[in-house]
Amino acid sequence: MGIQLVQLDTRKRVSLAKIATANSYIVTTEPSGRMIFEPAVVMTELEAQLLGDSKLRKKIAARVEANVPTSPRRSRRPRIGSAA
């Protein structure tokens, strides 16, 4: 990627369109003024809990490996008014 000079506009904004590699970032500002942009992924608290559950992740991986559906398929009910 290398070093690039970017300049702020009159409203203190900068366009990252040409250099950004992600859509979301966590920005850390150091006392020196240096800003560090780290690509980030936003998820719900529930998603974080599920990803943190190693037993659940192992069960899911085993089912995927065995090609087992994660939930049983239900048969379709006939529509009201249609000939069965």
Distance bins in CASP14 RR format, pairs under 12 A and 6 or more apart:
PFRMAT RR
TARGET T0000
AUTHOR 0000-0000-0000
RMODE 2
METHOD distances of the structure
MODEL  1
1 16 0 0 0 0 0 1 0 0 0 0 0
1 18 0 0 0 0 0 1 0 0 0 0 0
1 19 1 0 0 1 0 0 0 0 0 0 0
1 20 0 0 0 0 0 1 0 0 0 0 0
1 21 0 0 0 0 1 0 0 0 0 0 0
1 37 0 0 0 0 0 1 0 0 0 0 0
2 19 0 0 0 0 1 0 0 0 0 0 0
3 19 0 0 0 0 0 1 0 0 0 0 0
4 14 0 0 0 0 0 1 0 0 0 0 0
4 15 0 0 0 0 0 1 0 0 0 0 0
4 16 0 0 0 0 0 1 0 0 0 0 0
4 18 1 0 0 1 0 0 0 0 0 0 0
4 19 1 0 0 1 0 0 0 0 0 0 0
4 20 0 0 0 0 0 1 0 0 0 0 0
5 14 0 0 0 0 0 1 0 0 0 0 0
5 18 0 0 0 0 0 1 0 0 0 0 0
5 19 0 0 0 0 0 1 0 0 0 0 0
6 12 0 0 0 0 0 1 0 0 0 0 0
6 13 0 0 0 0 0 1 0 0 0 0 0
6 14 1 0 1 0 0 0 0 0 0 0 0
6 15 1 0 0 1 0 0 0 0 0 0 0
6 16 1 0 0 1 0 0 0 0 0 0 0
6 17 0 0 0 0 0 1 0 0 0 0 0
6 18 0 0 0 0 1 0 0 0 0 0 0
6 19 1 0 0 1 0 0 0 0 0 0 0
6 20 0 0 0 0 0 1 0 0 0 0 0
6 35 0 0 0 0 0 1 0 0 0 0 0
6 37 0 0 0 0 0 1 0 0 0 0 0
7 13 0 0 0 0 0 1 0 0 0 0 0
7 14 1 0 0 1 0 0 0 0 0 0 0
7 15 0 0 0 0 1 0 0 0 0 0 0
8 14 1 0 1 0 0 0 0 0 0 0 0
8 15 0 0 0 0 0 1 0 0 0 0 0
8 35 0 0 0 0 0 1 0 0 0 0 0
9 15 0 0 0 0 1 0 0 0 0 0 0
14 20 0 0 0 0 0 1 0 0 0 0 0
14 27 0 0 0 0 0 1 0 0 0 0 0
14 35 0 0 0 0 1 0 0 0 0 0 0
14 37 0 0 0 0 0 1 0 0 0 0 0
16 22 0 0 0 0 1 0 0 0 0 0 0
16 23 0 0 0 0 0 1 0 0 0 0 0
16 24 0 0 0 0 0 1 0 0 0 0 0
16 25 0 0 0 0 1 0 0 0 0 0 0
16 27 0 0 0 0 0 1 0 0 0 0 0
16 35 0 0 0 0 0 1 0 0 0 0 0
16 37 1 0 0 1 0 0 0 0 0 0 0
16 39 0 0 0 0 0 1 0 0 0 0 0
17 23 0 0 0 0 0 1 0 0 0 0 0
19 25 0 0 0 0 0 1 0 0 0 0 0
19 37 0 0 0 0 1 0 0 0 0 0 0
20 37 0 0 0 0 1 0 0 0 0 0 0
20 39 0 0 0 0 1 0 0 0 0 0 0
21 37 0 0 0 0 1 0 0 0 0 0 0
21 38 0 0 0 0 0 1 0 0 0 0 0
21 39 1 0 0 1 0 0 0 0 0 0 0
21 40 0 0 0 0 0 1 0 0 0 0 0
22 37 0 0 0 0 1 0 0 0 0 0 0
22 38 0 0 0 0 1 0 0 0 0 0 0
22 39 1 1 0 0 0 0 0 0 0 0 0
22 40 1 0 0 1 0 0 0 0 0 0 0
22 41 0 0 0 0 1 0 0 0 0 0 0
22 42 0 0 0 0 0 1 0 0 0 0 0
23 37 0 0 0 0 0 1 0 0 0 0 0
23 39 0 0 0 0 1 0 0 0 0 0 0
23 40 0 0 0 0 1 0 0 0 0 0 0
23 41 0 0 0 0 1 0 0 0 0 0 0
23 42 0 0 0 0 1 0 0 0 0 0 0
24 37 0 0 0 0 0 1 0 0 0 0 0
24 38 0 0 0 0 1 0 0 0 0 0 0
24 39 1 0 0 1 0 0 0 0 0 0 0
24 40 1 0 1 0 0 0 0 0 0 0 0
24 41 1 0 0 1 0 0 0 0 0 0 0
24 42 1 0 1 0 0 0 0 0 0 0 0
24 43 0 0 0 0 0 1 0 0 0 0 0
25 35 0 0 0 0 1 0 0 0 0 0 0
25 36 0 0 0 0 1 0 0 0 0 0 0
25 37 1 0 1 0 0 0 0 0 0 0 0
25 38 1 0 0 1 0 0 0 0 0 0 0
25 39 1 0 0 1 0 0 0 0 0 0 0
25 40 1 0 1 0 0 0 0 0 0 0 0
25 41 0 0 0 0 0 1 0 0 0 0 0
25 42 0 0 0 0 0 1 0 0 0 0 0
26 35 0 0 0 0 0 1 0 0 0 0 0
26 36 0 0 0 0 1 0 0 0 0 0 0
26 37 1 0 0 1 0 0 0 0 0 0 0
26 38 1 0 1 0 0 0 0 0 0 0 0
26 39 0 0 0 0 1 0 0 0 0 0 0
26 40 1 0 1 0 0 0 0 0 0 0 0
26 41 0 0 0 0 0 1 0 0 0 0 0
26 42 0 0 0 0 1 0 0 0 0 0 0
27 33 0 0 0 0 0 1 0 0 0 0 0
27 34 0 0 0 0 0 1 0 0 0 0 0
27 35 1 0 1 0 0 0 0 0 0 0 0
27 36 1 0 0 1 0 0 0 0 0 0 0
27 37 1 0 1 0 0 0 0 0 0 0 0
27 38 1 0 0 1 0 0 0 0 0 0 0
27 39 0 0 0 0 0 1 0 0 0 0 0
27 40 0 0 0 0 1 0 0 0 0 0 0
28 34 0 0 0 0 1 0 0 0 0 0 0
28 35 1 0 0 1 0 0 0 0 0 0 0
28 36 1 0 1 0 0 0 0 0 0 0 0
28 37 0 0 0 0 1 0 0 0 0 0 0
28 38 1 0 0 1 0 0 0 0 0 0 0
28 40 0 0 0 0 0 1 0 0 0 0 0
29 35 1 0 1 0 0 0 0 0 0 0 0
29 36 1 0 0 1 0 0 0 0 0 0 0
29 37 0 0 0 0 0 1 0 0 0 0 0
30 36 1 0 0 1 0 0 0 0 0 0 0
41 47 0 0 0 0 1 0 0 0 0 0 0
41 48 0 0 0 0 0 1 0 0 0 0 0
41 51 0 0 0 0 0 1 0 0 0 0 0
42 48 0 0 0 0 0 1 0 0 0 0 0
43 49 0 0 0 0 1 0 0 0 0 0 0
43 50 0 0 0 0 1 0 0 0 0 0 0
43 51 1 0 0 1 0 0 0 0 0 0 0
43 52 0 0 0 0 0 1 0 0 0 0 0
44 50 0 0 0 0 1 0 0 0 0 0 0
44 51 0 0 0 0 0 1 0 0 0 0 0
45 51 0 0 0 0 0 1 0 0 0 0 0
45 52 0 0 0 0 0 1 0 0 0 0 0
46 52 0 0 0 0 0 1 0 0 0 0 0
46 53 0 0 0 0 0 1 0 0 0 0 0
46 56 0 0 0 0 0 1 0 0 0 0 0
47 53 0 0 0 0 0 1 0 0 0 0 0
47 56 0 0 0 0 0 1 0 0 0 0 0
49 56 0 0 0 0 1 0 0 0 0 0 0
49 57 0 0 0 0 0 1 0 0 0 0 0
50 56 1 0 0 1 0 0 0 0 0 0 0
50 57 0 0 0 0 1 0 0 0 0 0 0
50 59 0 0 0 0 0 1 0 0 0 0 0
50 60 0 0 0 0 1 0 0 0 0 0 0
51 57 1 0 0 1 0 0 0 0 0 0 0
51 60 0 0 0 0 0 1 0 0 0 0 0
52 58 0 0 0 0 0 1 0 0 0 0 0
52 60 0 0 0 0 0 1 0 0 0 0 0
53 59 0 0 0 0 1 0 0 0 0 0 0
53 60 0 0 0 0 1 0 0 0 0 0 0
54 60 0 0 0 0 0 1 0 0 0 0 0
54 61 0 0 0 0 0 1 0 0 0 0 0
55 61 0 0 0 0 0 1 0 0 0 0 0
55 62 0 0 0 0 0 1 0 0 0 0 0
56 62 0 0 0 0 0 1 0 0 0 0 0
56 63 0 0 0 0 0 1 0 0 0 0 0
56 70 0 0 0 0 0 1 0 0 0 0 0
57 63 0 0 0 0 0 1 0 0 0 0 0
57 64 0 0 0 0 0 1 0 0 0 0 0
58 64 0 0 0 0 0 1 0 0 0 0 0
58 65 0 0 0 0 0 1 0 0 0 0 0
59 65 0 0 0 0 0 1 0 0 0 0 0
59 66 0 0 0 0 0 1 0 0 0 0 0
59 68 0 0 0 0 0 1 0 0 0 0 0
59 70 0 0 0 0 1 0 0 0 0 0 0
60 66 0 0 0 0 0 1 0 0 0 0 0
60 68 0 0 0 0 0 1 0 0 0 0 0
60 69 0 0 0 0 0 1 0 0 0 0 0
60 70 1 0 0 1 0 0 0 0 0 0 0
60 71 0 0 0 0 0 1 0 0 0 0 0
61 68 0 0 0 0 0 1 0 0 0 0 0
61 70 0 0 0 0 0 1 0 0 0 0 0
62 68 0 0 0 0 1 0 0 0 0 0 0
62 70 0 0 0 0 0 1 0 0 0 0 0
63 69 1 0 0 1 0 0 0 0 0 0 0
63 70 1 0 0 1 0 0 0 0 0 0 0
63 71 0 0 0 0 0 1 0 0 0 0 0
64 70 0 0 0 0 1 0 0 0 0 0 0
76 82 0 0 0 0 0 1 0 0 0 0 0
76 84 0 0 0 0 0 1 0 0 0 0 0
77 84 0 0 0 0 1 0 0 0 0 0 0
78 84 1 0 1 0 0 0 0 0 0 0 0
END
